[in-house]
């Protein structure tokens, strides 16, 4: 069967990222026409030409009144004076016959676009970019959305995808997508994590709980008071002051003036550099008054200047924990994502809120985490034999499946009510010198609590502390037996057993010995 071409998409207010799971089973971000992994969520008009992404953002300095930005966040919202004010410095927003409309003057006349129409055009360009990169038609997409998006906004996003020719498989909450990319829910181990997503326009915090492979959001909070733009402004104010000391005019006088736009674009690069280096330059040609500007700043100085900017994020973390009913001591991991989360001081401030035993993770390119998690979910959907449309429904596993240890014990790998499709991998240790790995796959049932308590009481009375814990699950139906023959085995030999259940209910179990590459597979049809 041919592999379906499904992608993961992070549709951000400021930047968007497309990802796919490659043949090596790793997330690969799709580069745009400019070779960049991030595509600015901008549309611009110049003359009669329409630009998207980086080319549109470059128009902002000299052609701001014809540049659209923030249209994704406007989806599903009504016009208001506050909304129009928030778009000052870009294409103006008016209350038109179809609601809030962007108004742009072109050589051919006035162009009026609703947020929906702008999003459809932008999504269409993303689809074209992905298809040009992959050389084939996109058959489906999993799209990440912030927890703060309303039902109306989610419905508007789905409609925009349909009109853009981008088949939508699922809308996934961004904290869940980020947790998936970090490996949460990939084992039967229960854990509670905090996802901290700091993007260009705001920050989202969510407590994500994984129970037997079922990943849910227990509580969340949003703040627009800390973001990449807030940190950019901290740097811009600093360099504007330094420019004045050198005899230049005050570029802060006109918040949306051309010099300020130049400076804000320059400090984005400075901020990224400070995440990796102790000092960073800021250079702007002809900043204002015919004067160039060249300056540097140390990370320590930036940390001092931005120190007060992190308080709203700390408040949002406390709010999310309170909403979920958890304390900082109950969080196993803190997972960082979003471009602004690269800032070292921000990471330190977040880490100081938790015990030293809590791992704070910031792995890979943080602004690609959500898209990569969506791509992982899309890859699972691609393995399903069901049509793409069926994957949108919330199908779950009817009974736990796992490894049969004895007639009275089963070790579950996928628990009942795990959302489908689902994939989990466990490692099996072979006895020393054993070259035959026997794998018994079973459907199971939970052992009644009364029986478990009775077994524990008997163990206490006998005083035998070496006995293993009473079984929580027992096999109810043997599904398959496999024997993996190995040429040799040592104390370090492990067999990886992978369980995959598609939305059609078919179970595929693959046992692999990684060193030799030997493998065996069993397919179990869905039970009626």
FIMARDO-748295 format. One record per residue (C-alpha): residue number from 0; x negated, y negated, z. Coordinates in Angstrom, 3 decimals. Example, Ala and Ser with C-alpha at 12.3 -4.5 7.8 and 13.67 -1.06 7.14 Angstrom:
BEGIN
[0; [-12.300; 4.500; 7.800]]
[1; [-13.670; 1.060; 7.140]]
END
This chain:
BEGIN
[0; [0.000; 0.000; 0.000]]
[1; [-1.380; -3.423; -0.965]]
[2; [-2.331; -5.726; 1.899]]
[3; [0.097; -8.581; 2.419]]
[4; [-1.333; -12.090; 2.322]]
[5; [-0.245; -13.638; 5.604]]
[6; [-1.885; -16.684; 7.167]]
[7; [-1.931; -18.404; 10.549]]
[8; [-1.322; -22.145; 10.644]]
[9; [-1.803; -24.788; 13.298]]
[10; [0.240; -27.806; 12.153]]
[11; [-1.053; -30.604; 14.359]]
[12; [-0.018; -34.223; 14.668]]
[13; [-3.547; -35.343; 13.744]]
[14; [-5.192; -32.308; 12.124]]
[15; [-4.116; -28.946; 10.738]]
[16; [-6.030; -25.662; 10.438]]
[17; [-5.350; -22.571; 8.299]]
[18; [-6.789; -19.161; 9.211]]
[19; [-6.642; -15.558; 8.045]]
[20; [-7.931; -12.248; 9.403]]
[21; [-10.681; -11.084; 7.035]]
[22; [-11.787; -7.572; 6.071]]
[23; [-14.147; -7.469; 9.066]]
[24; [-11.069; -7.975; 11.315]]
[25; [-12.279; -11.402; 12.441]]
[26; [-10.549; -14.756; 12.158]]
[27; [-11.723; -16.796; 9.174]]
[28; [-10.747; -20.447; 8.813]]
[29; [-9.864; -21.510; 5.290]]
[30; [-11.820; -24.532; 4.085]]
[31; [-10.017; -27.300; 2.215]]
[32; [-11.065; -28.894; -1.062]]
[33; [-13.668; -30.990; 0.782]]
[34; [-15.204; -27.919; 2.441]]
[35; [-13.824; -28.877; 5.862]]
[36; [-12.096; -26.531; 8.295]]
[37; [-9.822; -29.251; 9.664]]
[38; [-7.407; -31.036; 7.346]]
[39; [-6.221; -34.406; 8.706]]
[40; [-2.425; -34.568; 8.837]]
[41; [-2.299; -37.694; 6.685]]
[42; [-0.686; -38.753; 3.396]]
[43; [-1.721; -41.943; 1.587]]
[44; [-0.768; -43.781; -1.584]]
[45; [-3.126; -45.900; -3.679]]
[46; [-1.765; -47.325; -6.902]]
[47; [0.353; -44.460; -8.181]]
[48; [-1.916; -41.772; -6.722]]
[49; [-0.941; -39.657; -3.714]]
[50; [-3.658; -38.337; -1.389]]
[51; [-3.582; -35.748; 1.374]]
[52; [-5.884; -34.712; 4.205]]
[53; [-9.392; -36.180; 4.393]]
[54; [-8.941; -38.271; 1.258]]
[55; [-5.819; -39.822; 2.777]]
[56; [-7.537; -40.524; 6.095]]
[57; [-10.369; -42.306; 4.272]]
[58; [-7.724; -44.701; 2.913]]
[59; [-6.948; -45.817; 6.453]]
[60; [-9.724; -48.432; 6.652]]
[61; [-8.755; -50.415; 3.534]]
[62; [-5.214; -49.215; 2.878]]
[63; [-3.577; -48.584; 6.251]]
[64; [-0.179; -49.969; 5.251]]
[65; [0.091; -47.190; 2.631]]
[66; [-1.076; -44.373; 4.933]]
[67; [1.392; -41.989; 6.651]]
[68; [0.405; -40.384; 9.944]]
[69; [2.386; -38.800; 12.780]]
[70; [5.185; -37.509; 10.562]]
[71; [5.023; -33.995; 12.018]]
[72; [5.777; -35.358; 15.482]]
[73; [8.761; -37.269; 14.069]]
[74; [10.506; -34.134; 12.813]]
[75; [13.892; -33.631; 14.445]]
[76; [13.883; -37.082; 16.112]]
[77; [16.054; -40.170; 15.612]]
[78; [14.898; -43.663; 14.719]]
[79; [14.134; -46.041; 17.581]]
[80; [12.277; -49.301; 18.047]]
[81; [9.713; -47.446; 20.139]]
[82; [9.143; -45.004; 17.278]]
[83; [8.537; -47.837; 14.837]]
[84; [6.183; -49.561; 17.283]]
[85; [4.169; -46.352; 17.714]]
[86; [3.366; -46.416; 13.985]]
[87; [1.999; -49.943; 13.889]]
[88; [-1.244; -49.964; 11.955]]
[89; [0.032; -47.376; 9.472]]
[90; [2.844; -47.301; 6.905]]
[91; [5.798; -49.067; 8.507]]
[92; [8.775; -47.082; 9.764]]
[93; [12.291; -48.426; 9.165]]
[94; [15.808; -47.308; 10.011]]
[95; [17.036; -46.250; 6.577]]
[96; [20.211; -44.577; 5.323]]
[97; [18.639; -41.163; 6.075]]
[98; [17.283; -42.125; 9.490]]
[99; [13.668; -43.039; 10.169]]
[100; [11.815; -43.581; 6.892]]
[101; [8.230; -44.435; 5.988]]
[102; [8.125; -47.331; 3.527]]
[103; [5.175; -47.736; 1.130]]
[104; [4.750; -50.133; -1.776]]
[105; [3.149; -48.600; -4.896]]
[106; [2.519; -49.918; -8.397]]
[107; [5.634; -48.109; -9.604]]
[108; [7.808; -49.477; -6.834]]
[109; [8.761; -48.774; -3.241]]
[110; [8.436; -45.222; -1.906]]
[111; [10.597; -44.201; 1.055]]
[112; [9.935; -40.859; 2.719]]
[113; [11.539; -39.286; 5.758]]
[114; [9.369; -37.323; 8.165]]
[115; [10.911; -34.159; 6.723]]
[116; [9.986; -35.079; 3.145]]
[117; [6.442; -36.032; 4.158]]
[118; [6.010; -32.738; 6.035]]
[119; [7.290; -30.747; 3.043]]
[120; [4.738; -32.451; 0.775]]
[121; [1.926; -31.887; 3.256]]
[122; [2.810; -28.219; 3.855]]
[123; [2.965; -27.702; 0.104]]
[124; [-0.591; -29.025; -0.178]]
[125; [-1.777; -26.717; 2.620]]
[126; [-0.195; -23.760; 0.843]]
[127; [-1.925; -24.719; -2.414]]
[128; [-5.254; -25.050; -0.568]]
[129; [-4.919; -21.592; 0.974]]
[130; [-3.909; -19.963; -2.309]]
[131; [-6.816; -21.591; -4.165]]
[132; [-9.237; -20.375; -1.486]]
[133; [-7.891; -16.808; -1.369]]
[134; [-7.045; -16.478; -5.062]]
[135; [-3.585; -15.046; -4.385]]
[136; [-0.086; -16.101; -3.401]]
[137; [0.715; -16.676; 0.259]]
[138; [3.475; -14.237; 1.221]]
[139; [4.044; -15.396; 4.784]]
[140; [2.807; -17.597; 7.606]]
[141; [2.845; -17.604; 11.398]]
[142; [2.904; -21.180; 12.646]]
[143; [1.951; -22.443; 16.103]]
[144; [4.110; -25.094; 17.779]]
[145; [3.563; -27.008; 21.045]]
[146; [5.709; -26.013; 24.019]]
[147; [7.061; -29.569; 24.113]]
[148; [8.781; -29.221; 20.717]]
[149; [12.591; -29.136; 21.025]]
[150; [14.890; -26.630; 19.332]]
[151; [15.829; -29.292; 16.779]]
[152; [12.165; -29.939; 15.995]]
[153; [11.453; -26.222; 15.621]]
[154; [14.410; -25.837; 13.268]]
[155; [13.150; -28.820; 11.258]]
[156; [9.692; -27.256; 10.961]]
[157; [11.202; -23.982; 9.741]]
[158; [13.283; -25.827; 7.153]]
[159; [10.251; -27.798; 5.950]]
[160; [8.280; -24.569; 5.504]]
[161; [11.071; -23.084; 3.412]]
[162; [11.268; -26.148; 1.147]]
[163; [7.464; -26.201; 0.790]]
[164; [7.477; -22.638; -0.533]]
[165; [5.738; -21.317; 2.583]]
[166; [7.577; -18.189; 3.853]]
[167; [7.771; -18.528; 7.638]]
[168; [7.427; -15.278; 9.572]]
[169; [7.351; -16.609; 13.126]]
[170; [7.016; -19.775; 15.170]]
[171; [4.622; -18.982; 18.012]]
[172; [4.141; -21.180; 21.071]]
[173; [0.627; -22.596; 20.862]]
[174; [-0.410; -21.411; 24.389]]
[175; [0.546; -17.850; 23.423]]
[176; [-1.425; -18.100; 20.161]]
[177; [-4.462; -19.433; 22.035]]
[178; [-4.207; -16.663; 24.619]]
[179; [-4.037; -14.052; 21.834]]
[180; [-7.208; -15.438; 20.248]]
[181; [-8.980; -15.152; 23.606]]
[182; [-7.889; -11.497; 23.862]]
[183; [-5.139; -11.860; 26.468]]
[184; [-2.601; -9.058; 26.203]]
[185; [-4.909; -6.792; 24.221]]
[186; [-5.163; -4.328; 27.106]]
[187; [-2.648; -2.961; 29.594]]
[188; [-4.372; -4.954; 32.366]]
[189; [-2.148; -7.612; 33.922]]
[190; [-3.589; -11.118; 34.108]]
[191; [-2.557; -14.723; 34.538]]
[192; [-4.329; -17.442; 32.567]]
[193; [-4.039; -21.198; 32.206]]
[194; [-4.237; -22.596; 28.666]]
[195; [-5.448; -26.198; 28.473]]
[196; [-4.983; -27.675; 24.982]]
[197; [-6.307; -31.223; 24.544]]
[198; [-5.676; -32.527; 21.037]]
[199; [-5.864; -35.822; 19.231]]
[200; [-2.555; -37.224; 20.502]]
[201; [-1.927; -35.489; 23.817]]
[202; [-2.537; -32.509; 26.070]]
[203; [-0.460; -29.398; 26.745]]
[204; [-1.028; -27.121; 29.727]]
[205; [0.664; -23.741; 30.169]]
[206; [0.504; -20.813; 32.582]]
[207; [0.523; -17.650; 30.469]]
[208; [1.219; -14.286; 32.094]]
[209; [0.305; -10.964; 30.475]]
[210; [2.102; -7.958; 31.965]]
[211; [1.485; -4.626; 30.291]]
[212; [0.779; -6.335; 26.994]]
[213; [3.843; -8.612; 27.178]]
[214; [2.651; -12.232; 26.992]]
[215; [5.011; -14.929; 28.300]]
[216; [4.771; -18.591; 29.301]]
[217; [5.652; -19.015; 32.975]]
[218; [5.411; -22.800; 33.133]]
[219; [4.102; -25.726; 31.123]]
[220; [3.473; -29.467; 31.180]]
[221; [2.708; -32.135; 28.586]]
[222; [1.003; -35.504; 28.841]]
[223; [0.329; -38.099; 26.180]]
[224; [-1.923; -40.061; 28.552]]
[225; [-5.074; -38.086; 27.794]]
[226; [-6.168; -37.128; 24.287]]
[227; [-8.944; -37.392; 21.767]]
[228; [-7.680; -40.864; 20.835]]
[229; [-7.943; -42.040; 24.457]]
[230; [-11.567; -40.901; 24.602]]
[231; [-12.256; -42.516; 21.223]]
[232; [-10.949; -45.808; 22.612]]
[233; [-13.291; -45.543; 25.607]]
[234; [-16.249; -45.319; 23.228]]
[235; [-14.858; -48.007; 20.911]]
[236; [-14.518; -50.507; 23.756]]
[237; [-18.080; -49.800; 24.867]]
[238; [-19.594; -50.275; 21.408]]
[239; [-17.406; -53.329; 20.732]]
[240; [-18.883; -54.925; 23.834]]
[241; [-22.415; -54.053; 22.742]]
[242; [-21.693; -55.514; 19.284]]
[243; [-20.595; -58.788; 20.875]]
[244; [-23.810; -58.927; 22.905]]
[245; [-25.705; -58.758; 19.599]]
[246; [-23.835; -61.848; 18.381]]
[247; [-21.007; -60.134; 16.513]]
[248; [-17.323; -61.107; 16.710]]
[249; [-14.870; -59.377; 19.061]]
[250; [-13.459; -56.458; 17.066]]
[251; [-10.949; -55.713; 19.837]]
[252; [-8.974; -58.881; 19.104]]
[253; [-7.127; -57.148; 16.284]]
[254; [-6.170; -53.677; 17.481]]
[255; [-5.186; -52.567; 13.973]]
[256; [-7.714; -54.668; 12.084]]
[257; [-10.156; -53.278; 9.554]]
[258; [-13.236; -53.568; 11.871]]
[259; [-11.440; -51.636; 14.621]]
[260; [-10.457; -48.866; 12.215]]
[261; [-14.063; -48.587; 11.046]]
[262; [-15.291; -48.370; 14.620]]
[263; [-12.700; -45.759; 15.635]]
[264; [-13.680; -43.505; 12.724]]
[265; [-17.358; -43.851; 13.670]]
[266; [-16.858; -42.991; 17.354]]
[267; [-15.091; -39.743; 16.427]]
[268; [-18.470; -38.524; 15.162]]
[269; [-20.220; -39.923; 18.254]]
[270; [-17.830; -38.069; 20.551]]
[271; [-18.389; -34.747; 18.770]]
[272; [-22.155; -35.223; 18.883]]
[273; [-22.086; -35.858; 22.655]]
[274; [-20.488; -32.445; 23.150]]
[275; [-23.691; -30.825; 21.903]]
[276; [-26.418; -33.389; 22.570]]
[277; [-27.386; -35.637; 25.541]]
[278; [-27.357; -38.782; 23.352]]
[279; [-25.486; -39.799; 20.214]]
[280; [-25.663; -42.679; 17.739]]
[281; [-22.898; -44.919; 16.441]]
[282; [-23.524; -46.666; 13.126]]
[283; [-21.070; -48.835; 11.171]]
[284; [-22.036; -50.658; 8.013]]
[285; [-20.652; -54.219; 7.836]]
[286; [-18.583; -53.788; 10.980]]
[287; [-17.446; -57.441; 11.190]]
[288; [-18.678; -60.888; 10.210]]
[289; [-21.011; -59.327; 7.657]]
[290; [-23.028; -57.661; 10.452]]
[291; [-23.972; -53.990; 10.619]]
[292; [-23.919; -52.179; 13.953]]
[293; [-26.269; -49.487; 15.197]]
[294; [-26.142; -48.244; 18.779]]
[295; [-26.546; -45.176; 20.959]]
[296; [-24.956; -43.873; 24.118]]
[297; [-25.953; -41.129; 26.542]]
[298; [-23.583; -38.412; 27.662]]
[299; [-24.015; -39.568; 31.279]]
[300; [-22.934; -43.099; 30.363]]
[301; [-19.924; -41.764; 28.464]]
[302; [-18.958; -39.590; 31.446]]
[303; [-18.984; -42.642; 33.718]]
[304; [-16.929; -44.739; 31.289]]
[305; [-14.337; -41.981; 30.743]]
[306; [-14.159; -40.810; 34.350]]
[307; [-10.644; -42.191; 34.980]]
[308; [-9.309; -40.817; 31.697]]
[309; [-9.108; -37.236; 32.988]]
[310; [-6.736; -37.866; 35.927]]
[311; [-3.557; -37.382; 33.813]]
[312; [-4.871; -33.999; 32.649]]
[313; [-5.477; -32.888; 36.230]]
[314; [-1.938; -33.999; 37.103]]
[315; [-0.553; -31.991; 34.156]]
[316; [-2.426; -28.887; 35.330]]
[317; [-0.929; -29.247; 38.806]]
[318; [2.515; -29.774; 37.272]]
[319; [2.256; -26.628; 35.115]]
[320; [1.093; -24.535; 38.089]]
[321; [3.963; -25.845; 40.207]]
[322; [6.493; -25.140; 37.468]]
[323; [5.247; -21.559; 37.185]]
[324; [5.017; -21.026; 40.955]]
[325; [1.297; -20.231; 40.938]]
[326; [-1.691; -21.558; 42.841]]
[327; [-5.176; -22.122; 41.420]]
[328; [-6.370; -19.007; 43.288]]
[329; [-3.931; -16.852; 41.277]]
[330; [-5.343; -17.877; 37.887]]
[331; [-7.742; -15.306; 36.438]]
[332; [-9.030; -17.401; 33.530]]
[333; [-8.775; -20.944; 32.195]]
[334; [-8.737; -21.029; 28.382]]
[335; [-9.670; -24.275; 26.646]]
[336; [-8.618; -25.270; 23.145]]
[337; [-8.110; -28.417; 21.098]]
[338; [-10.858; -30.614; 19.693]]
[339; [-11.021; -33.003; 22.673]]
[340; [-11.583; -30.063; 25.044]]
[341; [-15.173; -29.939; 23.747]]
[342; [-16.067; -32.881; 26.002]]
[343; [-18.380; -31.503; 28.690]]
[344; [-17.132; -33.729; 31.521]]
[345; [-13.543; -32.719; 30.797]]
[346; [-14.537; -29.058; 31.067]]
[347; [-16.322; -29.751; 34.354]]
[348; [-13.371; -31.614; 35.841]]
[349; [-11.025; -28.759; 34.939]]
[350; [-13.402; -26.135; 36.358]]
[351; [-13.681; -27.996; 39.681]]
[352; [-9.937; -27.525; 40.234]]
[353; [-10.356; -23.732; 40.456]]
[354; [-12.348; -21.292; 42.608]]
[355; [-15.780; -20.287; 41.340]]
[356; [-14.408; -16.799; 40.618]]
[357; [-12.076; -18.229; 37.946]]
[358; [-13.698; -18.038; 34.529]]
[359; [-13.372; -21.166; 32.374]]
[360; [-13.758; -20.209; 28.722]]
[361; [-14.474; -22.506; 25.770]]
[362; [-15.500; -20.200; 22.953]]
[363; [-15.983; -20.901; 19.275]]
[364; [-14.528; -23.946; 17.561]]
[365; [-11.868; -25.100; 20.002]]
[366; [-9.719; -26.846; 17.389]]
[367; [-9.476; -23.542; 15.477]]
[368; [-8.277; -21.377; 18.393]]
[369; [-4.515; -21.758; 17.824]]
[370; [-4.708; -21.141; 14.069]]
[371; [-6.880; -18.066; 14.662]]
[372; [-4.390; -16.706; 17.207]]
[373; [-1.573; -17.245; 14.712]]
[374; [-3.656; -15.402; 12.096]]
[375; [-4.040; -12.478; 14.505]]
[376; [-0.265; -12.290; 14.898]]
[377; [0.159; -12.577; 11.127]]
[378; [-2.270; -9.682; 10.684]]
[379; [-0.144; -7.509; 12.958]]
[380; [2.939; -8.401; 10.934]]
[381; [1.089; -7.552; 7.723]]
[382; [0.496; -4.019; 9.009]]
[383; [4.208; -3.454; 9.490]]
[384; [6.161; -1.555; 6.853]]
[385; [9.259; -3.693; 7.460]]
[386; [10.017; -6.630; 5.155]]
[387; [8.646; -9.957; 6.398]]
[388; [12.071; -11.291; 7.304]]
[389; [12.623; -8.489; 9.787]]
[390; [9.477; -9.477; 11.661]]
[391; [11.110; -12.645; 12.947]]
[392; [13.519; -10.765; 15.215]]
[393; [12.398; -9.914; 18.727]]
[394; [11.971; -6.149; 18.412]]
[395; [10.510; -4.325; 21.393]]
[396; [9.181; -0.876; 22.258]]
[397; [11.918; 1.386; 23.604]]
[398; [9.702; 3.531; 25.837]]
[399; [6.100; 3.418; 27.104]]
[400; [3.490; 5.325; 25.089]]
[401; [0.006; 6.311; 26.150]]
[402; [-2.431; 9.104; 26.891]]
[403; [-1.211; 12.310; 28.529]]
[404; [-3.588; 13.172; 31.375]]
[405; [-1.590; 16.094; 32.835]]
[406; [1.958; 17.338; 32.964]]
[407; [2.602; 14.859; 35.797]]
[408; [0.510; 11.859; 34.761]]
[409; [0.429; 9.569; 31.766]]
[410; [-1.801; 6.505; 31.421]]
[411; [0.312; 3.900; 29.564]]
[412; [-1.259; 1.915; 26.735]]
[413; [1.865; 0.112; 25.519]]
[414; [4.669; -0.448; 28.011]]
[415; [8.398; -0.465; 27.435]]
[416; [9.734; -3.787; 26.043]]
[417; [6.377; -4.755; 24.516]]
[418; [7.213; -7.056; 21.551]]
[419; [6.541; -5.508; 18.136]]
[420; [4.319; -5.352; 16.241]]
[421; [1.779; -4.512; 18.943]]
[422; [-1.759; -3.180; 18.991]]
[423; [-3.879; -2.089; 21.976]]
[424; [-7.198; -0.266; 22.255]]
[425; [-8.524; 1.739; 25.217]]
[426; [-11.828; 3.532; 25.778]]
[427; [-11.994; 7.177; 26.851]]
[428; [-15.038; 8.550; 28.688]]
[429; [-16.099; 12.067; 27.763]]
[430; [-17.553; 14.525; 30.295]]
[431; [-21.330; 14.828; 29.994]]
[432; [-22.274; 17.038; 27.032]]
[433; [-18.686; 17.399; 25.793]]
[434; [-18.578; 17.117; 21.993]]
[435; [-14.825; 17.624; 21.549]]
[436; [-12.580; 14.685; 22.434]]
[437; [-9.042; 15.898; 23.087]]
[438; [-6.447; 13.147; 22.723]]
[439; [-2.841; 13.838; 23.730]]
[440; [-0.399; 11.029; 22.883]]
[441; [2.829; 10.983; 24.812]]
[442; [5.950; 8.984; 25.337]]
[443; [6.558; 8.479; 29.017]]
[444; [8.859; 7.427; 31.792]]
[445; [8.201; 5.581; 35.018]]
[446; [8.022; 7.597; 38.216]]
[447; [10.786; 6.497; 40.632]]
[448; [9.406; 4.306; 43.409]]
[449; [10.726; 6.675; 46.059]]
[450; [8.562; 9.500; 44.682]]
[451; [5.480; 7.260; 44.551]]
[452; [5.995; 6.131; 48.164]]
[453; [6.499; 9.749; 49.250]]
[454; [3.230; 10.804; 47.604]]
[455; [1.389; 7.923; 49.265]]
[456; [2.814; 8.850; 52.673]]
[457; [1.692; 12.463; 52.216]]
[458; [-1.826; 11.297; 51.340]]
[459; [-1.972; 9.168; 54.478]]
[460; [-0.793; 12.053; 56.678]]
[461; [-3.350; 14.458; 55.196]]
[462; [-6.106; 11.888; 55.695]]
[463; [-7.490; 12.618; 52.247]]
[464; [-8.808; 9.265; 51.018]]
[465; [-10.481; 10.730; 47.939]]
[466; [-7.245; 11.648; 46.182]]
[467; [-6.436; 9.523; 43.158]]
[468; [-3.561; 7.061; 43.219]]
[469; [-0.138; 8.651; 42.658]]
[470; [1.010; 8.437; 39.030]]
[471; [3.232; 5.500; 38.050]]
[472; [4.169; 7.133; 34.723]]
[473; [4.635; 10.728; 33.656]]
[474; [4.896; 12.188; 30.139]]
[475; [8.401; 12.750; 28.849]]
[476; [7.714; 13.760; 25.224]]
[477; [4.504; 14.856; 23.556]]
[478; [4.046; 12.899; 20.328]]
[479; [0.714; 14.103; 18.957]]
[480; [-2.460; 16.024; 19.785]]
[481; [-5.823; 15.276; 18.195]]
[482; [-9.329; 16.662; 18.549]]
[483; [-12.274; 14.509; 17.467]]
[484; [-15.319; 16.690; 16.802]]
[485; [-18.668; 15.008; 17.571]]
[486; [-22.160; 16.228; 16.658]]
[487; [-23.549; 15.213; 20.038]]
[488; [-22.536; 13.359; 23.175]]
[489; [-24.341; 11.646; 26.052]]
[490; [-23.269; 10.067; 29.314]]
[491; [-22.773; 6.814; 27.396]]
[492; [-20.465; 8.285; 24.748]]
[493; [-17.101; 6.554; 24.558]]
[494; [-14.160; 7.149; 22.254]]
[495; [-12.032; 4.153; 21.327]]
[496; [-8.339; 5.017; 20.968]]
[497; [-6.230; 2.422; 19.153]]
[498; [-2.419; 2.334; 19.312]]
[499; [-0.442; 0.343; 16.738]]
[500; [3.358; 0.178; 16.572]]
[501; [4.897; -1.747; 13.681]]
[502; [8.276; -3.427; 13.583]]
[503; [9.589; -0.267; 11.893]]
[504; [8.771; 1.680; 15.085]]
[505; [6.118; 3.891; 13.493]]
[506; [3.200; 4.642; 15.840]]
[507; [-0.316; 4.988; 14.445]]
[508; [-3.036; 6.279; 16.784]]
[509; [-6.689; 6.225; 15.725]]
[510; [-9.556; 7.711; 17.759]]
[511; [-13.060; 6.512; 16.835]]
[512; [-16.548; 7.187; 18.159]]
[513; [-18.315; 3.874; 17.349]]
[514; [-21.888; 5.183; 17.164]]
[515; [-21.300; 7.986; 14.663]]
[516; [-18.306; 6.317; 13.022]]
[517; [-16.316; 9.543; 13.193]]
[518; [-12.581; 8.963; 13.349]]
[519; [-9.249; 10.758; 13.316]]
[520; [-5.752; 9.340; 12.883]]
[521; [-2.239; 10.488; 13.684]]
[522; [0.964; 8.831; 12.469]]
[523; [4.187; 9.338; 14.428]]
[524; [7.446; 8.231; 12.725]]
[525; [9.927; 6.144; 14.660]]
[526; [12.278; 8.231; 16.770]]
[527; [15.968; 8.048; 15.964]]
END
